[in-house]
Amino acid sequence: MKERKTKRTQPKGKRGKKLGFQDRAGFIVNMFREMPEKRFTLKALAAASGGADRDGRNLTKHILDTLLEQGFIEDEGKGKYHLSRSKMPRYEGVVDMAASGAMYVQCEELESDVFVHQRNTRNALNGDRVEVIVTHTSRNGAKEGEISKVLERSPRCYAGRVEIASKTMAIVAPDSRKMPVDIAISLKKYPHLKQDDKVAVRIIDWREGDRLPQGELVDVLGAAGNNDAEMHAILLEYNLPYKFEEQVERAANAIDGRITERDIAERRDMRGVATLTIDPADAKDFDDALSIQSIGEGKWEVGVHIADVTHYVRPDSTIDDEAIERGTSVYLVDRTIPMLPERLCNDLCSLRPHEDKLAFSAIFHIDEKGKVSQEWFGRTVIHSDRRFSYEEAQAVIESGEGDMKNEILTLHNLAQTLRKERFRKGAIAFSRREAKFHLDEKGHPTGVYFKVQKEANQLIEEFMLLANRRVAEFCAKAHGKERTMIFRVHDVPNSDKFERFRSFILRFGHIFKSPIEKGNAAAKELNKLLATIKGKPEENVVSTLAIRSMAKAVYTTDNIGHYGLAFPYYTHFTSPIRRYPDMMVHRLLQRYLDGKRSADKDMHESLCVRCSEREVIAAEAERASIKYKMVEYMADKIGEEFDGQISGLSEWGIFVELENSIVEGMMLMRDIPGDYYQFDEERYEVYGHATGKVFTIGDKVRIRVKSADLRRRLLDFEFVRTL
């Protein structure tokens, strides 16, 4: 190894001639630059740069003295030299902080993040813009460094609980795991603060030498433990708004909601066609409706009518800017944080029954085999005859009786035909139980129940899928040319993840023969597996792992199709009240219906990236609210025992999901008695060194509830026995 290094770095010409002063100096300078963390001796530098004989050492000493004088290097004593901090590579970036207090600095100029140990963070915090010095680069390109200065504090707020420390100072203990220190706040400035208030604060300063950063009060959310306060705290943790600013509400209230004769004249009038909506019983906004009428010869005209949000919300308006900022509605356990103000989502754009409403529609001629022979896209005016809940529509499907039974039963039969054809072409039939909490009037969870997806849900789903894919294809190929379009894409699964999934299901006796690259054949085999495990103990675990092995769906202008749905073209057109991409699609669809040229691809791609990011953040906030309610639900059950199933493994513990619920907690491995346990990532199991006992996903165990930490939203379990 040493010999190879000498051959690589020895600065000699082809004939072995030693380098002169300038070349040797340049070589030494490059050594310091390429290895900024390394300490060099004079002898090592002389040997590496052309020879360590007497002349070589003298020449090298002269070079080092010159570099010291220039401030390029520093002498740390004992004959060792290192690159001056002022000469080390420096970059600007944004901090992404870990729970440990260490951080990763994301720099636009670098392909990988710069890792900074907690001791070198210089009081930087999550989201701050900083200058980072790269002090070490490993052979694989990983960079390590230290913060040299904080350039700009993040404006984000932190939610936390107030602890009165003295007559003049309060301490806010943040909920966020990405805020590893408490925040000091002045009681002289905010004398009304009380012990255990839940507040929102912003960092204004953290001087060197101060133990804690200084904060300013943004809002008092309520008492810690209060349901509204805790839900608002979760939104703040993910930098999500919990209310609209006054100027946004004013802009919404100023919209003229009247439907004029001109509006009707410019649209296709569908008010005479039987029309209905089907939504959850507690829904407040209805953004889609279906119409149906027979057109003879065993064919029906089915209209998919979507709230015409973009009629009211114009590009570059206050409301549009706010919708871009939010990207999506957020669904917490007990509430919806809408993308649009209530005036729009619950009033103007909601397709309520017995009211004329403006819609953007996809209208199809469909035969009894589900074949579409004709399609039309455009703006309409509709009049819904009846609002159904899913339960009411399901009752009509099951009994064959009830309001609008002919319309519902025909739509049901067509939907089931579309569904069968979709799975025949390779769509994957994922279905994971969705659990919900029963909440009392104060928002406290009193029980858990599972949502059941039945044929009424499938009825709506199939027609929304039909509209989404046909709109996507029409826009992408409008007038025979490829056009800028917003696609919802889903890539093929990661082969390594899927191989681990195939290996895992073998322990349940399930064999998956086709490699995932086989496309339709693999999808059919996966559907067969999902049908086989239906109702079996391993159903939830296997379904969850199958989903985890899949790629994540995202928005983009570059179409690669949707693997899970088996659609070559797919978009989101049907929910503009709650998703900004759907609003973009409505605008693009109208643009291409008007015969205009292709829209700006780069601008739309940047919006796609933002919408995908906001979707992920919204999902994380939703999971956080579920975890909070989960811990709250178990808080009065400390010491009680429950049966459960291992749902996940990590280096430090085993996750267990309790039977017939979504309640999940962790057994720390160090607390499992009788052995020293370790996580084997390759085999995805936890094993005991002495006993050889193995824990893996799907194993049944009995646990005891050890603790419930509401602030950190964590449940700790104790292992009792294997079942």
N, C-alpha and C positions, 0 to 999 in steps of 0.2 A: 504494500500500500504506500509506504514511504517513498519507494523508488518511483512508482507511477506519478506521485505528486511532484517529485523533482523533475522528471522529464516534462511534465506539463507546464511547470512554472519557471523553469530555468531560462532566463532571458538571453539566450545566445542566438547568433545567426546560424545559417545553414552550415557554416564551416566551424562553428564552435567558438567564434570570436566573442570575448566579453564586451558588455555594453559600456559606453562612456558615461560621464556624469549625468548628462541630461536624460538619457534613456533609463539609467538606473534610478534616477530621481522620479521619473514618470512611473516606473514600475512600482516603486515603494508607495507613491501616492495612491495608485490604484489598489494596492493591497489594503491600505487603510480604508479606502472607500468601500471595497467589496466586503470587508469584514469589520464593520464599524464597532462591533462589541468586543473584538479581540485585543488582547494585550501582547505587544511584540517586544522582544529583546533586540538589542543591536546586533548580536551574533546571528540571530535567526533572520533578520532583515538582510544582513550582508550576504548570508549563504543563499537566500532565496533570490537575491537580485544580481548575482553574478560572481559570488565567491567570498569566502570569509577569511582570506589570507590577510596579512597586515595591511596591504594597500586597500583591499576591499573594505575592511573595517574602518579605516581612516576616512575613505570616501563616503561610506555610509554615515559615519558620525557627522561629517560636514553637512550631508543632506538633512539629517535629523535636526541639527542645530538651526539650519535655515527654516525648516518647517515649524520648529518651535517659535522662532522669532516671528514668523508670519501668523502664528496662532492657529495653524492647521492641525497640529497635534499637541498633546499635553504629556508632560513627564510626571508619572505618578510615583516615582521613586523606585529604588531597587533595580534600576536599569530597565524599567518597562515603560513603554509608550502606548498611548491610545489616541484614537481620533478625537479631536475636540468636539464637544457637544454642538458647538455652533456650526460645524461642518457636516454633521450627520444629516441624512435625508429627512426632510420635514414635509408634512402633508396636512391639508385641512380635511376634516371629516366630521361625521356625526356619531355620537356615542350610542351604542346599544349595550346596556348594562345587564349583567347577569345577577342572579340573586345573591351570589357570593360577594359582590362588590367589584369583581373584575369586570372588564369591559372589552368590547370589540369596536374599533373605530372604523366606520365605513367611509372609505375615501374614493372619490370618483376616479382619481388617477390610477388607482391600484386595482388589480383583478381580485385580490383577496383582502379580507379585513386585517387590521393590525390588532393583535392581542395585547392588552395592557393589564398587568397584574395589579391587584387592589392597592399595593403599596406605592404604585407609580401613577395613580390617577389624578393627583394634584387637585382634589376637590371637584373634579368634573362629575356630572350626573347624567342620567339617561336623557337622550335627546339633545344635549348640548352640542354646539359646534365648537370644535377644539383644533388646536395645532398639536400634532403627534410627531415625535421623533422616532424613527425606526432605528432601533439599537441592535437588532439581530434578525438575520434572514437564514432560515434553515435550508438544507439541501433540497427539500421538496417545495421551497418557495414560501413557506409559512413565515409570517413576519411578527416580530414582537417589538414593543416599544414603550415609550412613556409619554404622558401628556406634558407638554411644555407650557401651554397656557389655554385658558378657556376664552374663546373668542366671542361667544354669544350664548347666553343662558336660554334654555328651552322655555318657551312661554307656557308649556303645559301645566295643568293643575294636578295636584295630588289630593286624594281624599284620605282622611284619617281621623282618629279619635283624639280629643283634647285631654291632656293631663295637666292640671294646674301645678306648676313647679314651684312658684313663689308668688309674692304679691305683684311682681312686675313681669313675670314671664310664664308662658304656657308652652308645653311641648306637644306637638302633633305627631302621633305615631302613625305613619302612612300604612295603608292597606297593601299597596303595590309591592310585589316582590322585587321589582326593579328600582326600588328606593330603599337602600340598605341602611340609611341613617334617619333619625328623627329630625323634625324641623322646629326651630325655635320661633316663637311669635310673641310680639309685645302685648302685654295686657294693658299697658298705658294707652296704646293705640286702639285696642279692642277690649275695653273693660267689660263688655257684656258677655264675653265667652264664659262658659260653665264647664265644670268637670264632665267628661263623657259626651260632650257635644260631638256630633259628626260634622266635619267642616271640609271645605275645599280651600287649599292654599296654593300659592305659587312662590317658587324660590326667587328672591330678589338679590341675594348676595351670599357668598361664602368665602370670607377672607381667610387667608393662610394663617394658621395658628388657632382659628376658632374651632371648637369641637363640633359645633352644629351649624348648618346653614340657616340663614335668616329668611323667614317667609312673610308674605302678606296675605291677609284674609280675602278670599274671593266670594265665598258664600257659606252660610250656615245651613247645612242640609237637614238638621234635626237631631234628635237624640240617637246615640249609637244603639243599634238594635232595632230602631224604628224601620219598618219595611220600606217606606219611601226613601228615607235617608240612605239605606243600604243599597237600594237599586240605583239611586243617583250616584252613589260612590263607585259602583261597578262601571257605570258609563264613563265617569271621570277617569278611572284607571285606564280605560282603553281610549281615552281622548275622544270620547263621543259626546255630543251635546245632549242635554236632557230637557232643553226648552228652545223655542225659536226666539231670536232677537226681535225687538219691537218693529224694526224696519221691515223684516220679512213678513210678520203678521199684518202690518199695515198694507204692504203690497198685495197680499192675498185678499184682504178685505176690500181692497179697491177694485178688484176685478169685476167687470160687468158680466154677470152670469146669465143674462137674458139670452134666450135662443130667438134670433130674429128670423123674419121671413127670408132674408137673404141667406142666412146660414142654412135653412132648410132647402132653398132653391139650389144651392151649390152641392147638395149631398144626395145620396140615394136614400129615398124614404122607405124605411123598413117597418114603420109603425103599424102596418096592417098585418104583419106576420106574427104568428104565435111565438112569444119570446119569454124566456125564464132565466133566473139565476139560481145557482146551487152553491152554497157557501157554508162554512162552520156556523153553528147556531149563534155563537157570540160575535160574529163578524160585524164590523161597523162600516166597512167600505166594500163595495162590490165592483171589482174592476173588469169582470168578464161576464158575458151573457151568451146564451145560445138561442138561435131561432131555427125553426124547422117547418117546412111545408112540402107536400107531395107535388112533384112535377110530372107524374105519370110514368108509365113504362117501368115501374119498379125502381124509380129514382126519387131522391129527395134533394131539396136545396137546404143545406145546413149553413147557417151563418154563425161565425165566431166573432162576437162583437166586444171590442176592448175600449175601455174609457179613453176618450180623446183628450188626454192630458196636454198634449202639445198645442192644442187649440187655445188653451188658456195660458200656458207657460211658454214664453218666447225666449229664444236664445239670447244670452248676455243680459237677461233681466235679473233683478234681485233674487227672485224665487229660483230661477234656473241656476244661478251661481251657488245658492244654498243647496240645491239638489245635487250639484256636482260635488260640493264639499262633503255631503253626507254619503252619497253614492247608493245608499240602500236604506230601507227601513230596518230597524233593529228589534228583534223579538225576544224580550226577556220573559222570565217565567210568568210574570203577572201583568205585563203591559207591552204595548207596542210603542216604539219611538219612531214616528213616521218620517219619511223622507220629505214629504210635502206638508204644509200647514193644514190644519183640520178643515178650513174653508174649502180646500180643494179635494182632499182625500175622502172626507165624509159627506161632502155636500155637492159641489159642482161636478166632480168627476165620478161620483158613486152612482152606479146604474141601479138606482132604487126603483121599486115597482110603482106602476101607475104614474110615472113621470116621463115626459119626453127628455131624452138624453142624447148628447153627441157622442158618437163612437167612431173608431177606426176599425174596419171590418175586413175579415177574410171570408168569402162566401164560396161554397163548394157545391157542385152537383155530384152526388155520390150514389152508387147503386148498392144493392143488398150484399154484394161481395166486397164492399169497401173500396171499390175503384173510383178514383176521382176523374171525371170526364171533362170538367170545366171548373175554372176558378176565377174569382174577381176580387181585387183588393181596392179599397178606397174608403172615403169618409161617408158616414151614414148618420141618420137620426133614427133612434129606436124608441120603443115603449115597452118596458118589461111588464108582462101580465101577472107574474107571480114570483115571489121570492121563496125558494125552498132551502131548508137546512139539509145537510147531507142525510140526516136521519129520516127526514120527511120524504126525500127522494128515494131513499133505500126502501122505505115502506111501500112505496108505489111499485118499485121494481119487484119486490118479493110477493106482494099481494095481487098485483095487476089491477089495483083499484086506487082511486084518488084523483085529485085535481090534475088536469093535463096529463092523464094517464097515457093517452095515445102518443103524445109528443115524447114523454119520458121513456116509454117502452121502446119506441122506434130509435131514439138516440142511444139507448142502452144497447140494443141489438147491433147497431152500427159500430158503436164503440168497442164492443167485444170482438167484432170482426176485424177492426183495425188493430186491436191488441194482439190477436192471434197471428196476424200477418207480420206484425212488428217483431214478435219473438221468433217467428219462422225465419226472418231475415238476419237474426243474430243479436237482437237486443237482450240485455242481461236482466233477469228478474230479481233484482235486489229488493229485499224487504226486511228491514230491521225494526223490531218493536220500538215504538216511540212512547215513552212514559211521560205522564203529566202529573202535577201535584193538585190535590184538592186543597184550596186555600180558604181560610175563614175571612171574616170581614176586615181583619187587620193584616191580611196577607200572610198569616202564619200557616205553614203546611200541616194539614191534618191527615193526609193519606196520599197514596200513589195509585194511579190507574194507567192503563195502556190504551192508547188510541187505536181503534180498529179501522183499517182501510178496507172498504167494501166496494161493491160494484158502482155505487153512486160516485165515489171518489174516482174510480177508474173511468167513468163516463166523462167527467170533466177533464181528467188527465189526458185522455186520448185525443180529444178535440183540440186541446191546447197544444199538444205535441204536433198535431197535424198542421195547425196554423203556423207554428214556429218554424217547422221545417220547410213548408211551402213558401213562406215569406222570405226565408233565408235564400232559397234557391232562386226565387224570382229576382231579388235584388242583386244577387251575385252575378246573374246572367242577363240582366235587363238589356233589352235591345240587342242581344247576341254578343255583348261585350262583357269582359270581366270588370266588375265595379267594386269600389271600396264598400265594405260591408262589415258590420259587427257580427262576429260569429261566437257562438258558445261551443268551444271545442273540448274534447276529452281524448287525450292521447292513449296509445296502447299501454298496458301495464308495464312496470319495470320488471324485466325478466328475473333479476336476482330476488326481488321481493316475492314474485309469484312462485319461484322455485322453493323458497322457504315455506310459502303457504302450502304447496303440494306436499312437501315433506311433513308438515305439521298434521295435515288431515289424515295421513296414513295411520296415526295412532288411534284414530276413531274407526279405522277399517275402510276409509274412503280412498279410492284410487282415481287420480286425475291423469288420464293418459295423454291428451293432446297438449303440446306446448302452446303457450299463449299466442305465439306468432301465427298460429293456424287460423286466427280470425273467427269466421262463422262456426267452424267445427269446435273450436275451443269455447266459444260462447254457449253453444248448445250443450256441451258437456258440463259447463259451469251451472247452467240452468237445471240440468238433470241432478247435479249434486245438491243445489239449493232446494229442489223439490224433495229429494231423498231425506234431508235432515229436518224437514218441516215437522214441528212438534216434538222433536227429539231433544234430549238434554243439552246436546252440543250445538243446537241451532243458532243461538245468539252469538256464541263465541266464533263459530265457523263463519257466519255471515259477516261479523265485524272484521275478522281477519281478511276475508275476501275483499271487503271494501277498502281496507287499509293497503292491500297490495295493488290497488288501482291507482292510476294517475289522478290528479286533481283537475276538475273542469275549470276553465278560465275563459275570459273574454279576450278576443284578439281580432285583428283584421286579416290575419293569415290563416286561411282555412285548412284544417287537417281532418275535419270530420269529427263525429262524436262516437267514440268506440262503444260506450255503454249502451247507447240508444240505437246503434247501428245505422246512423243517418249520415250520409255524405255531406249534407248541408243542415246546419241547425243554428238557431238564434233564440233570443228572448224578445218576444213581441207582445206577450199577453199580460204583463204586470207593470205598466208604466207608473202606476200610483206608488209602487214600492221599490222599483229598481230603475236607476238612471240609464243603464244600457237599453232598456225597452223604449225609453224616450228617444234615444239616439236612433234606434231602429225605425221608429215611427217617422222621424224626420227624413231619414234616408229613403224610406219607402215612398214618401210623398215626393221627394226630390226626383226619384227615378220614374214615378208615375207621370210626373210633369215633363219627362224627357230631358232633364238636365244632365250635364256631364258628371263624371265620377267625382265624388267628394274627396277632400284632402285626407290622404291615408295617414300621414304622420300625426296630424292632430287627433284623429279618431283613435289611432293606436295608443297615444299617450293617455287618452281618456279610458281606454280599455284597461290599461295597466292599473290606473288609479281605481277603477271600479272593482277589479279583481282583488286589489289590496283591501279596499273597504269591505268587501264581502267577507274576507278572512277575518278582519278585525271584528265585524259584527257577529260572526259565528263564535269567536272566542269570548266575546262579552256574553252571548247567550249561554255558553257552557259555564261561564263564571257564575251567572245567576242561578243556574241549575245546581251547581256545587254548593252555593250559599244555602239554598233551600234544602238541599240534601243534608247538610251539616245541621241546619236549624231543626229539621225534622228529627234528627237523631240525638239532639242535645239533651233530651230528658230520658235517654235510654242507656246512659253510661252504666256499664257493668252487666247489661243484658247480653244473652247469647243468641246468635242467629246462624242459620245455614247459608252458605254462599258458594260461589264458583270463582275460581281464579280467572281474572280477566286481563291481567297484564303482569309483566315482570320487569324489574330494573336492577341496577347494580346494588341498590340499597334496600329494596323491599319487594313485596308481593302484593299486587292489587287484587282485591276480592270484591265482587259484586254480589250483593245479597239477593236471595231468591225472590222472584216476583216483584222486583223493584229496579230502579236505576241507581240505588244507593251503593256507592263504591268507596272503599277505604283502603288503607295500606297496613299490612303486617310488616314491621321492620325485621329484616333478617337477623339482626343481632339479638332480637327479643325472642326468636323461636328457640325453645329449649332443646337440650339434648345433643346439639352438634354445632359445628361451625359451617354455615351455609354460604354458598357462593353462586353467582350468576354466570351461566355458560351461554354467551350470546350466540355462538355457532349452533348449538343444539336447542337454544331458546328454552332453557330450563334452569331451575335452581336446585343444586344438589348438596347433600351433606358430606363432608370429607370423611367422617368416621363411619357413619352408618350407611352411606350410599343412598339415603332416602332422597327422592326426586319430587319436586313440585313443578307442574307445568300448566299451561293454559287449559282450562276446562275441568281441572281437578275440583272435586267437591270437598269443602272444608267447613268446619264449624269455628266461628270466631266469637270473641267477646269484645264489646265496644269499650275501648280504653279511654279515648278522649275525643272531644269535638271542639275544634278551634274555629270559631266563626270568623275572626279577623283574617286568618290565613286560608279559610275555607278548606280545612283539612280534617279528615276523619282518621283516627288511629285505631287499629284493631289488634287484638291479641290472638294468637293461634291457640285453639283449644284441642282440636284433633282432626284427623283426616276422616272423611265419611266414605 
